[in-house]
């Protein structure tokens, strides 16, 4: 039997002063909610990621080793074989994508879940490529065609990717990206 919600959302659009015992601590220590504009480059630019891809960095959480971004593969192409050491959740925003290791193809609105310890090869055959919004935790190890480790990308790698690009192009670092 389904549970019936006893406190439905309010129909009034107003701020309610919710009591909370630790409000002062939260106000003092929390970085607070924020909005990152993904449609423009105002909050975060597209940073090249190889010849056919770019990344729009959305958030860096060094305490938990979490990073968020939009990966854009601009035309049919591949992100080489990689192994995740943490959990990955991605939503396909545009185009389509598949992993060679699976028999499904993700389309816009589809959720991709990846668990630690799995390796896969990301491919888009779509004429316009793919855009994927991702929320990732832990390092990603990239391998060549001989299973030789080429690069480990973690939250620190992604911060360096973003900050190096910004410095090289005179773009101010956006403090809203650091949570």
Residue pairs with C-beta under 8 A, 6 or more apart in sequence:
10 16
20 26
31 178
31 179
34 176
34 179
35 176
36 43
36 44
36 58
36 59
36 176
36 177
37 43
38 44
38 56
38 58
38 70
38 133
43 174
43 176
43 177
44 56
44 57
44 58
44 162
44 174
44 177
45 56
45 165
45 166
45 169
45 171
46 54
46 55
46 56
46 72
47 54
47 55
47 56
47 57
47 161
47 162
47 165
48 54
48 165
49 55
49 71
49 161
50 79
52 73
52 74
52 75
52 77
52 129
53 71
53 72
53 73
53 74
53 77
53 79
54 71
54 72
54 74
55 69
55 70
55 71
55 72
55 158
55 161
56 69
56 70
56 72
57 67
57 68
57 69
57 158
57 161
57 162
57 177
58 68
58 69
58 70
58 133
58 177
59 66
59 67
59 68
59 177
59 178
59 179
60 66
60 67
60 155
60 158
60 159
60 162
60 177
60 178
60 179
61 67
61 155
61 179
62 155
62 156
62 159
62 178
64 137
65 86
65 137
65 138
65 139
65 154
65 155
66 135
66 136
66 137
66 155
67 136
67 154
67 155
67 158
67 159
68 133
68 134
68 135
68 136
69 133
69 134
69 136
69 158
70 93
70 131
70 132
70 133
70 134
71 79
71 90
71 130
71 131
71 132
71 134
72 129
72 130
72 131
72 132
73 79
73 95
73 97
73 122
73 124
73 129
73 130
74 129
75 127
75 128
75 129
76 124
76 125
76 126
76 127
76 129
77 123
77 124
77 129
78 121
78 122
78 123
78 124
79 121
79 122
80 121
80 142
80 143
80 144
80 150
81 119
81 120
81 121
81 142
81 143
81 145
81 147
82 119
82 120
82 121
82 122
82 140
82 141
82 142
82 143
83 117
83 118
83 119
83 140
83 141
83 143
84 114
84 115
84 116
84 117
84 118
84 119
84 136
84 138
84 140
85 116
85 117
85 138
85 139
85 140
85 141
86 116
86 136
86 137
86 138
86 139
87 113
87 114
87 115
87 116
87 136
87 137
87 138
88 112
88 113
88 114
88 134
88 135
88 136
88 137
89 111
89 112
89 113
89 114
89 134
89 135
89 136
90 106
90 111
90 112
90 114
90 132
90 133
90 134
90 135
91 109
91 110
91 111
91 112
91 132
91 133
91 134
92 106
92 107
92 108
92 109
92 110
92 112
92 130
92 131
92 132
93 108
93 131
93 132
93 133
94 108
94 128
94 129
94 130
94 131
95 108
95 124
95 126
95 128
95 129
95 130
95 131
96 105
96 106
96 107
96 108
96 124
96 125
96 126
96 130
97 105
97 106
97 112
97 122
97 123
97 124
97 126
97 130
97 132
98 104
98 105
98 106
98 122
98 123
98 124
98 125
99 120
99 121
99 122
99 123
100 120
100 121
100 123
101 118
101 119
101 120
101 121
102 120
106 112
106 130
106 132
112 132
114 120
116 138
119 143
124 130
138 154
139 152
139 153
139 154
140 152
140 153
140 154
141 149
141 151
141 152
142 149
142 150
142 151
142 152
142 153
143 149
143 150
144 150
151 157
153 161
162 173
162 177
163 173
165 171
166 172
166 173
